[in-house]
Amino acid sequence: MVPKLHAKGSSFRGIGLYVLYDKWRAETDERVEWFETRNLATEDGHLAWRLMAATAMDADRLKQRAGVSNAGRKSKDAVLHLTLSWHPEEAEGLDRHEMVRAAEGAIKALRAEDRQVLIVAHNDEEQPHVHVVINRVCPREGRMLSSSKEKLHLSRWAQRYEEERGTIYCEERVLNNAARDRGEYTRGGKDVPRHLYEQRAANDRGPRKGRADTDRDQPNSGDPSSRGRDEDRRVGKEARAARRRQSEAWLKLAADDRVRRAGLREHVKRDTAAKRQAVIDQFRGRWRELHQRQRDELAVFREDEASVLGRVNNRLRSLDLKGVIRGERRGRTLGAAFNTQVSAGARRLQLEADHARQRRRLEREQNGEVRRAIRRVREEAAKALTQLRGRFQAERAELVLRASMEQAKVRAAWRQRKRARAVAVEDRRRRDGATLSVSQDQASASQAALHKRLRRRIAKRQQRRPDRGRGR
């Protein structure tokens, strides 16, 4: 049994024409063997899809009439199309009753018993198959059918269906469901369209120079104060550039460390998943062998139960002599042994319990291998993290050293500027003092010359005065 869920759609007319007529021809229906309906007031398939479309379009009114809130799941894809296919070997003993029973089981697995359904059987393929068209809208309440885990529900139902019929045709599905029961994420492969499958099968026969940020370090040709201001601006610009470089370097160091740590975590995550999957793949063969061996033992048990000698063999195999000898839970062991001797059901339960213990033992072994593989990955990750920390510390120490050197260079430049300013101030003072002394000497010489001229004038006047007095 292979259940196939097709993509959901919104056209009941399109799906009705597809399942009720021949492929690519809407005039003949030679491939249609029979059809049935569920939860519909008609047995006519051509009228059935029209009623289903009307129900889907009337969903809001149905909710209002049933008192259901209109805030639930909303979707235009009300068409659910399902195909059930049997193995060609089952075609001979398969009748309409069995196909309808399987279709109803699949509908129940999808929790769609109260939905409108059209079941159509085709005869155009080697394998027997039926198409099941389900209206996801409830005809009473207008609710939309949930699609949660629908493939998983169908997979488990198909496995139970094959087990009930006595022959397992899809062993991979049994292994996948067993893996899911163990909590492992398992997903079937995606279907490849026929045209892609056929195509793949056929194919397999000198650095750019930017503008330099140069500074005009040449001193101004003007007075000393202008040259000093230019030098101060240059040193200040270098100090700001150094602080900016240090800040960018610190930010880059932190960002690089975060990126490396994130990369390590992602690598550990991927490596852990890969190691886990590798162990699971490694044990898949053992699970398959165990499943085959247990199925063979169960088949032999059933065959032996049909004969007297076989039942004796089953009794001997089910007798736990080791438990009796060891004395472990003697009363319970003896009671269980007695039950297995007189009851075929007890013997079967004993065999199933042994099989369950074997599966648990193999599961423990697999989980142990997974833990060991993950532990090795984590140990390697711890070593890599230690290396990352050492690298970060080394780069941080180098950055601290480079920043200290740049700061020392800036401090030295400012000390040099301080000394240069002191020298300039002293020179200015000396020049101002020399100019002042020259001015004073000149003023003294001028005053002495003036005094000398004045004395000469006075002496000349005194010489003329006596002569004037004697003449009178």
C-alpha positions in Angstrom: 0.0 0.0 0.0 1.4 3.4 -1.0 -0.7 6.4 0.0 0.1 9.5 -2.0 -1.0 13.0 -0.9 -1.2 15.4 -3.9 -0.9 19.1 -3.7 -4.0 20.8 -2.3 -6.1 22.9 -4.7 -9.2 25.0 -5.0 -10.9 23.7 -8.1 -13.4 20.8 -7.5 -14.3 21.0 -11.2 -10.8 20.3 -12.3 -10.3 17.4 -9.9 -13.8 16.0 -10.8 -13.0 16.1 -14.5 -9.6 14.4 -13.9 -10.9 11.5 -11.8 -14.2 10.9 -13.6 -12.9 10.9 -17.2 -9.9 9.5 -19.1 -6.6 11.3 -19.0 -6.5 14.3 -21.4 -10.0 13.5 -22.7 -13.1 14.8 -21.0 -15.4 12.8 -23.3 -14.7 9.2 -22.3 -14.5 7.4 -18.9 -13.2 4.0 -19.9 -10.6 4.0 -17.1 -13.2 4.6 -14.4 -14.0 1.2 -12.8 -16.5 2.5 -10.1 -17.0 5.4 -7.7 -18.7 6.0 -4.4 -19.5 9.0 -2.2 -19.5 9.7 1.5 -21.5 12.4 3.4 -23.2 13.6 0.2 -26.9 13.5 -0.7 -26.1 11.8 -4.1 -24.4 8.8 -5.5 -23.7 10.6 -8.8 -20.0 11.4 -9.0 -20.6 14.3 -11.5 -23.0 15.9 -9.1 -20.9 15.1 -6.1 -18.0 17.5 -7.0 -20.6 20.3 -7.7 -22.1 19.9 -4.2 -18.6 19.8 -2.7 -17.7 23.1 -4.5 -21.0 24.7 -3.2 -20.2 23.6 0.4 -16.7 25.1 0.2 -18.0 28.4 -1.2 -20.7 28.5 1.6 -18.1 28.0 4.5 -18.7 31.4 6.1 -22.5 31.0 6.3 -22.1 27.5 7.7 -19.9 28.8 10.4 -22.3 31.6 11.2 -25.3 29.2 11.4 -23.3 26.8 13.6 -22.2 29.6 15.9 -18.5 29.0 15.1 -16.1 32.0 15.1 -15.0 33.2 11.7 -11.5 33.8 13.0 -10.3 30.2 12.4 -8.1 28.6 9.7 -8.8 30.2 6.3 -7.6 28.8 3.0 -8.9 28.7 -0.5 -7.4 25.2 -1.0 -10.4 23.1 0.0 -9.6 20.2 -2.3 -7.6 17.3 -0.7 -6.6 14.7 -3.3 -5.3 11.3 -2.1 -4.2 8.2 -4.1 -4.0 4.7 -2.7 -2.0 2.2 -4.7 -1.6 -1.5 -4.1 1.2 -3.7 -5.3 0.6 -5.5 -8.6 0.9 -8.8 -6.9 -2.3 -8.0 -4.9 -4.4 -7.3 -8.0 -5.7 -10.8 -8.3 -7.3 -11.0 -4.8 -8.3 -7.4 -4.5 -12.0 -6.5 -4.8 -14.1 -3.4 -4.5 -15.0 -4.1 -0.8 -11.3 -4.2 0.2 -10.5 -1.0 -1.7 -13.4 0.9 -0.1 -12.3 -0.4 3.3 -8.8 0.9 2.7 -10.1 4.3 1.5 -12.3 4.6 4.6 -9.2 3.8 6.8 -7.2 6.5 5.1 -10.0 9.0 5.5 -10.2 8.1 9.2 -6.4 8.5 9.5 -6.7 12.0 8.2 -9.6 12.7 10.7 -11.9 13.5 7.8 -14.8 11.1 8.6 -17.3 14.0 8.7 -16.1 15.5 5.3 -17.6 15.1 1.9 -15.7 12.4 0.0 -15.7 11.1 -3.6 -13.9 7.7 -4.1 -13.0 6.7 -7.7 -11.3 3.5 -8.8 -9.3 3.4 -12.0 -8.1 0.5 -14.1 -5.6 2.2 -16.4 -2.4 1.2 -14.5 -0.7 -2.1 -13.7 -1.2 -1.5 -10.0 -4.7 -1.2 -8.6 -5.4 2.2 -7.2 -8.2 4.5 -6.1 -8.5 8.3 -6.0 -10.0 9.9 -2.9 -11.2 13.5 -3.2 -12.0 15.1 0.1 -13.7 18.5 0.8 -11.7 20.0 3.6 -14.6 22.3 4.6 -16.9 20.7 7.1 -20.6 20.6 5.7 -22.0 21.2 9.2 -19.7 23.8 10.7 -17.7 25.2 7.8 -14.4 24.5 9.6 -11.3 23.8 7.5 -9.6 20.4 8.0 -6.2 20.6 9.6 -3.2 19.3 7.5 -0.9 18.9 10.5 1.1 15.6 10.3 -1.1 14.2 7.6 1.7 12.4 5.9 2.9 10.9 9.1 -0.7 9.7 10.0 -1.0 8.1 6.5 2.4 6.4 6.8 1.5 4.8 10.1 -1.9 3.8 8.9 -0.4 2.2 5.7 2.0 0.2 7.8 -0.8 -1.1 10.0 -2.9 -1.9 6.9 -0.1 -4.0 5.4 0.5 -5.8 8.7 -3.2 -6.7 8.9 -3.1 -8.1 5.4 0.0 -10.2 6.3 2.6 -8.9 3.8 4.9 -5.9 4.1 5.8 -4.5 0.7 7.4 -1.3 2.0 10.1 -2.2 4.4 11.6 1.3 4.3 8.4 2.7 5.8 8.6 0.3 8.7 12.2 1.3 9.4 11.3 5.0 9.2 8.4 4.7 11.6 10.5 2.7 14.0 13.1 5.5 13.9 10.4 8.1 14.5 9.3 6.1 17.6 12.8 6.3 18.9 12.6 10.1 18.5 14.8 10.4 15.4 13.9 12.9 12.8 13.1 10.9 9.6 11.7 12.1 6.4 11.0 10.3 3.2 12.6 11.5 0.0 10.9 14.0 -2.2 9.1 12.8 -5.3 10.8 13.6 -8.6 8.6 14.5 -11.5 8.6 12.0 -14.3 10.1 14.3 -16.9 13.0 15.3 -14.6 13.5 11.6 -13.7 13.8 10.7 -17.4 16.1 13.6 -18.1 18.5 12.7 -15.2 18.5 9.1 -16.3 19.4 10.1 -19.9 22.1 12.4 -18.7 23.7 9.7 -16.5 24.4 7.6 -19.9 48.3 46.9 -9.6 46.6 48.7 -6.6 44.3 51.5 -7.3 45.8 54.6 -5.8 43.4 56.8 -3.8 43.9 60.4 -2.9 46.5 60.7 -0.2 45.4 62.4 3.0 48.6 64.5 3.2 49.1 67.3 5.6 51.1 70.4 4.8 53.7 70.0 7.5 55.9 72.8 6.2 55.9 75.6 8.6 54.2 78.9 7.6 56.6 81.5 6.2 54.9 84.1 8.4 55.6 85.0 11.9 56.6 82.4 14.6 53.1 82.3 16.1 51.6 81.1 12.8 54.2 78.4 12.4 53.5 77.2 16.0 49.8 77.0 15.4 50.3 75.0 12.3 52.5 72.5 14.1 49.9 72.2 17.0 47.2 71.5 14.5 49.3 68.9 12.8 50.1 67.1 16.0 46.5 67.2 17.1 45.3 65.8 13.8 47.8 62.9 14.2 46.6 62.3 17.8 42.9 62.1 16.7 43.8 59.8 13.8 45.7 57.5 16.2 42.7 57.3 18.5 40.4 56.6 15.6 42.6 53.8 14.4 42.8 52.3 17.8 39.0 52.4 18.2 38.5 50.8 14.8 41.1 48.1 15.7 39.3 47.3 18.9 36.0 47.0 17.2 37.4 44.8 14.5 39.1 42.6 17.0 35.9 42.0 18.9 33.9 41.5 15.7 36.4 39.0 14.3 36.3 37.1 17.6 32.5 36.9 17.5 32.6 35.7 13.9 35.1 33.0 14.7 33.2 31.8 17.7 29.9 31.8 15.7 31.6 29.9 13.0 32.9 27.3 15.5 29.4 26.9 17.0 27.9 26.4 13.5 30.7 23.9 12.7 30.0 22.0 15.9 26.3 22.0 15.2 26.8 20.7 11.6 29.4 18.2 12.7 27.2 16.9 15.6 24.3 16.4 13.2 26.5 14.7 10.7 28.0 12.4 13.3 24.6 11.5 14.6 23.3 10.8 11.2 26.4 8.8 10.3 25.8 6.5 13.4 22.1 6.2 12.5 23.1 5.2 8.9 25.7 2.8 10.2 23.0 1.1 12.4 20.3 1.1 9.7 21.6 -2.1 8.3 21.5 -3.7 11.8 18.0 -2.4 12.3 17.0 -3.9 9.0 18.6 -7.3 9.9 16.9 -7.2 13.3 13.6 -6.4 11.8 13.9 -9.2 9.2 15.1 -11.7 11.9 12.2 -10.9 14.2 9.7 -11.1 11.3 11.1 -14.5 10.4 10.9 -15.7 14.0 7.3 -14.5 14.2 6.5 -16.3 11.0 8.1 -19.5 12.3 6.2 -19.1 15.5 2.9 -18.8 13.7 3.7 -21.8 11.5 4.8 -23.9 14.5 1.6 -23.1 16.4 -0.3 -24.9 13.7 1.2 -28.3 14.6 1.7 -30.2 17.8 5.4 -30.6 17.4 5.7 -27.0 16.6 3.9 -25.9 19.7 6.3 -28.1 21.7 9.2 -26.2 20.1 7.5 -22.9 20.9 7.0 -24.0 24.6 10.7 -24.9 24.9 11.9 -21.7 23.3 9.6 -19.6 25.5 10.8 -21.3 28.8 13.2 -19.0 30.6 15.5 -21.6 32.2 18.2 -19.1 32.9 15.8 -17.0 35.0 14.7 -20.1 37.0 18.3 -21.2 37.6 19.5 -17.8 38.7 16.5 -17.4 41.0 15.6 -14.0 39.8 12.0 -13.3 40.7 11.4 -17.0 41.1 7.7 -16.9 41.7 7.1 -14.5 38.8 9.4 -16.5 36.5 7.8 -19.8 37.3 4.3 -18.3 36.8 5.3 -16.8 33.5 6.8 -20.1 32.4 3.6 -22.0 33.3 1.5 -19.5 31.3 3.7 -19.9 28.3 3.3 -23.6 28.5 -0.5 -23.6 28.5 -1.3 -20.4 26.5 -0.4 -19.6 22.9 -1.2 -16.0 23.5 1.3 -15.9 26.4 3.9 -17.5 24.2 3.3 -14.9 21.6 3.5 -12.1 24.2 6.8 -13.7 25.5 8.2 -13.6 21.9 7.1 -10.0 21.4 8.7 -9.1 24.8 12.0 -10.7 23.7 11.8 -8.8 20.5 11.2 -5.5 22.3 14.2 -6.2 24.6 16.3 -6.8 21.5 15.2 -3.5 20.0 15.9 -1.7 23.2 19.3 -3.3 23.4 20.2 -2.2 19.9 18.8 1.2 20.6 20.9 1.6 23.7 24.0 0.5 21.7 23.1 3.1 19.0 22.5 5.9 21.5 25.8 5.0 23.1 27.7 5.3 19.8 25.9 8.6 19.2 26.9 10.0 22.6 30.5 8.9 22.0 30.6 10.5 18.6 29.1 13.7 20.0 31.6 13.7 22.9 34.5 13.5 20.5 33.0 16.4 18.5 32.7 18.5 21.7 36.2 17.7 22.8 37.6 18.9 19.5 35.4 22.0 19.8 36.8 22.7 23.3 40.3 22.5 21.9 39.4 24.8 19.0 37.8 27.2 21.5 40.9 27.3 23.6 42.9 28.1 20.4 40.5 30.9 19.6 40.9 32.3 23.1 44.7 32.2 22.8 44.5 33.9 19.4 42.3 36.6 20.8 44.7 37.2 23.7 47.7 37.4 21.3 45.9 39.8 19.0 44.7 41.8 22.0 48.3 42.1 23.4 49.6 43.1 20.0 46.9 45.7 19.7 47.7 47.0 23.2 51.4 47.3 22.3 50.7 49.1 19.1 48.3 51.5 20.8 50.9 52.2 23.5 53.6 52.9 20.9 51.3 55.3 19.1 50.3 57.0 22.3 53.9 57.4 23.3 54.7 58.8 19.9 51.8 61.4 20.3 53.0 62.3 23.9 56.6 62.8 22.6 55.3 65.0 19.8 53.3 67.1 22.3 56.4 67.3 24.6 58.5 68.5 21.6 55.9 71.1 20.8 55.9 72.2 24.5 59.7 72.6 24.4 59.4 74.4 21.0 56.9 76.8 22.4 59.0 77.5 25.5 62.0 78.2 23.3 59.9 80.4 21.0 58.6 82.3 24.0 62.1 82.8 25.4 63.4 84.0 22.1 60.6 86.4 21.9 61.4 87.7 25.3 65.1 88.1 24.5 64.2 89.9 21.3 61.7 92.1 23.1 64.4 92.8 25.8 67.1 93.7 23.3 64.8 96.0 21.4 63.8 97.7 24.7 67.5 98.2 25.7 68.4 99.7 22.3 65.5 102.1 22.6 66.6 103.1 26.0 70.3 103.7 24.9 69.1 105.7 22.0 66.8 107.8 24.3 69.7 108.3 26.7 72.1 109.4 23.9 69.5 111.8 22.5 68.9 113.3 26.0 72.7 113.6 26.6 73.1 115.4 23.2 70.2 117.7 24.0 71.8 118.5 27.4 75.1 119.2 25.7 73.5 121.6 23.2 71.7 123.3 26.1 74.9 123.8 28.0 76.7 125.2 25.0 73.9 127.7 24.5 74.0 128.7 28.2 77.8 129.1 28.0 77.5 131.4 25.0 74.9 133.6 26.6 77.0 133.9 29.7 80.0 135.0 27.7 78.1 137.7 25.9 76.5 139.2 29.1 79.7 140.7 30.7 80.6 142.6 27.6 77.2 144.2 27.5 77.4 145.3 31.2 80.8 147.0 30.8 79.7 149.0 27.7 76.9 150.8 29.6 
